[in-house]
Structure formats: C-alpha cells, structure tokens
Amino acid sequence: MKNNHFGFLSGNMLKIIAAVSMFIDHLGFIFFPNNDILRIIGRLAFPIFAFFIAVGCKYTKNKLRYFLQLALLGGVFQAVACFFTNDLNIFITFSLSVLMILPLQNFKFLVLKRQKPTKIILSFGLFVVAVAVTYVFCHYLPVDYGFSGCLMPVAASLFMLPKGFENRKIAVIDNIFLQVWATGIGLLYVYYCLGWIQNYLLLSLPLLLFYSGKRGKLNLKYFFYIFYPAHLVFLYGLFEIIYNLT
C-alpha cells in the first residue's frame, strides 16, 4: 500500500481500536441493551476486522491453512457460544468470506498472468460457486452479520492485487483509497440488509484511511483470535453471576 503516504496507524493499532470497540459494543448489548451510544461505538469493530481478513488473504503464505484456521476457531467457539446465543459466530462469517476471496484472488492472478482462458473461466466459476454456497449457507443458518457481512471482506479485497504485482503498472489500483471506497460500498450493503444502527459502520472508514500498510512490531494475531471468544465468555459469565445474585 505504498500510495498511502500519510498513514500512521499500523494494523495492530487499528485492531486494538476494533477490539476495544467490540468490548464496548458487547458490554452494551449484554448489560445496557437500551443504550444506543455503546452500540454505536461498537460499530467500529466489524469493518476493521473485516478489512484485515482481506489483508490476511493477500499476505498469508498458506491460504488453505488460513481458511481452515478460521473455520476451526469458529467451530470450537460455537460449541461454547451455543449456550448464550443462537447465531453462528464471527469466525464462521469470516471463514465464509475467505472461501470467496481466495478463488477471486486466484482469478485476478490468472488474468494478470495472462493464463489460458479455460483456467480463467474455471477460476471465476469457482468464485461464483463459493458465493452461491455462502448465500445458501447464510439463508438457512443464522450467520453473524448474514450474507452481507460475509461479502464485506470480499468488497475490501477487490482492489487488493495478489502478491508479486507490486512493481507493475496495474499496481496503481492497489491503494488504500480504493480499498476503503470498496469497503464503504460493502458497508452500505450491510446497512441496507440489517437496519439503521449499521449506518454507523461507516465511522470506521476514516480510521482505515490512515492505515500505514504495516502490521506493527509485534505479531498479535493470536491475541485477537483469543480475545473475541474470551471477552464474550467473560461478559456473559459475569452477567449470569450478577443475575443469579439479584
């Protein structure tokens, strides 16, 4: 993301902002369901994490492992989450996103490499199948943020080129401005599908514009993986303790 000259927020900093926002959101949802301010603050979390799912799909070396990791985390956490919610958790949402992004990235790679038309058509066909499977999955099961939420990282990835094209002329489209613009279109679709409070998702876009393109000094990936289920278990557990004592 070399075209973003003024970015000063690393990936870690943005994810920390998202994690704090998510904690405030769920605190409000569980303890103060009538407090819209806490829920509005919480709207920062999903777009930021969704954006970095797209970034992860671009830079991860083992893409299949990336998908399986998210799907496995989703399955393990769902075994616990089923005690306090009927919705399938956000790891499952994002694993479905990755299922769509990977064939889309492969399609772009084959087009840019000018591979045989049959390979390009097959790759695009796999992307269409992945979208269809995700749509059906979301239609019959209560996936967090639904089909529109699954598409959110896909939108963010539209202007992210596969690795290896940084020095080509086409790389001019691989910049933070276009990526945030595409993210905004995805967020508008989420708002259209899910309702009024989701319009505050757009508050995340100025933060994403200041993404520096760098991860940060520490590798905090597993911290964020653990934080999501840990904070929910803590909040719901605390709620049950307080509820049973009153």
N, C-alpha and C positions, 0 to 999 in steps of 0.2 A: 504494500500500500504506500508506495513512495510518493504518490501525488498528494498525500495529506501532510502538508508541510507544518501545520500549526498544531498537530495532535500532541497532547501531553498526558493523556490518560492511557495507561497500559491496560492490557487485558485483565490482569489481576485486580487493578483498581476498579475497573468497571464491574467486574464480577462481585467484588466486595460490596459495592454500592447496590448491586442487584440482590445480594444475599441479605443485606440489612433491610432493604425494601420488602423482600419476601417475608422476612420475620415479622415486620410491622403489619403487613397485609394479613398474615395468618393469625397474628395476635388479635387484630380487629375482627376477623371472621369468627374466631372461636369465642372470644371474651366480650367483644363490643360490636355485635353484628349490626347495630343501628348507627355506628359511627362511620360515615362515608369518608371522612378525611383519611383515616387509616387505610381504607381500601384504595383510595385514590393514590396515596403514596406507594402502595403496593403494586400499582400498575407499572412501575419502572422495571420490575424484575423479569417478567416473561420475555419482553422484547430483547433485553440484553442477553439473557441466556440463550434465546433462540438464535440471535445473531452469531454467537460464538459456537453454536452447533454447526452452523455453516462454515465458519472459520476452521473448526476442527476437521470437517470433511475435506477441506482443501489441504491442510498441512499434515494430517496424520499419515504415517507411513503404512500402517496396516489397517486398511479401511474396513475389511471384514471384521477384524477384532474390535474396531471402534463401534460398529453396529451391534455386535454380539455383547459387548460390554454394557451398552446402554439397555439392551433388551433384557440381559440377565439381572442388572440392577433393578429394572422395572418389575421383573417377575418376583425377585426376592422381597422387595419393599412392599409389593402388593399383598403378599401373604400377611404382612403386619397391618397395612393400610385398610384392609377389608374390615377391620374391627371398628373403624371410625369414619369410613366413607365408602360409598358405592362406586365412585369414579375411579377409573384407571389412572394411575399417577403420571406425572410429567415425564418420567424416564421413558414410559411407553409411548407418549406423544412424540418425544424427540427421536426414539428409535425408528418410528414410522417415518419421521422426517428424513432421517439418514437413508432409509430404504428408498426414498425417492431421489435424494440428492446424488447418491453415488452413480446410478445409471445416467443421470443428467450430466454430471461431470465427465463421465466416460464418453457420452455423446459429443460434448464440446471438444474433448481431447481428440476424438477421431476426426471431427470436422476440421480442426486446426491442423492436424497432421495429414489431412487430405487422403484419408484411407479410402478403401473401396466403398462404393455406395451401399453395397449389401451389409457391410459392417455398421455403417452409419444408421441405416434404416433399422437394423436389428437392435442397435443400442437405444434408439429413440423408442422403439416398440417396447423394450424392457422398462423404460421410464413410464410410458403410458400404462403398462400393466401394473407397475408399482403404485401409480396414482389411483388406479381403479381399485386395487386391493385395499389401499389405505381408506378410500372412500367407503367401501363396503364395510370394512372393519369398524370405522367410526359411526356408520349408520346403525349398526346393530349393538355396539358396545359403547358405554359412557366414557369415552376417552377424554381426559382433561383438555379443555380448550377445543375439543372436537376436530373435525376435518380442517377447518380454517386455521386452527392452531398448528396442526401438522404441516400445513403449507407455508407457515410463517418462515421457518428457516430456509425453505426452498426458494422463497422470494428473495431472501437476503443473499442467497448463493448465486443468483442469476448473473451478476457481473463479477463473480469470482472465477478467474480462469484457473485451469489445472496448473500444477507446478511445472516449471520448465519453459514457460512462455513470458517470463518477466522482461526479457530483452527484445521482444518483438514489438512491432508497431501496434498490434492488436492490444497490447498490454495497457494502452491508454484508457481502455474502458474499465480496467481492473483498479478502480479507485474508490475511496471511502464515500465520496459524494453520491455516486451512482448506486452504491450498495445501500446507503442509508435511504435514498429515494425509493429503491425497490422494497426495502424493509417497511417504509411508510405505506406503500401500496398494500403490502400484506397485512399490516395492522388495520387499515381501513376495512379490509375484508373481514377480519376478526370482529371489528366493531359492528359491521353490518350483520354478521351472523349471531353475535352473542349479546348485544344490547348496550345500553347507554354508558355504563361505567367504563366500558372498554375503550371509549374515545380518549381516556386519559393515558392509554398506552402510548399515544403519540408524544407524551412528555419525555420519553426515553430518547427520541431522535437527536436532540441537541447534544446529549451526552455521547452518543455513538459517533457524532461528527468529530468529536475530539479524541477519537481512538488513535493512538500513535502507531498502530500496526505491530507493536511489540508485546510480548507476553508479560514481561516483568522479570525480576531477578529470580524469584522463587517459582518452583513448579507446584502450584496449589490445586492441580486438577482433582486429586483425590479428596482434598479437603472439601471442595464444593460438592463432590459426589456424596460425601458423608453428611454434609451439613443439611441437605434437603430432607432426608428421612429423619435425621436426628432431631432437628428442631420441631418437626411435626409431632414426633413421638413425645418429646418433652412438653409441648404445649397441650396436646390432648391428654397426656398423663396428668399434668398439673390441673387441668380443668376437671378431670374425674375426681382428683383428690379434693379439690375445693367443693365440688358439687356434693360429694358424699359427706363432707364435714358440715354442710349447711342444711 
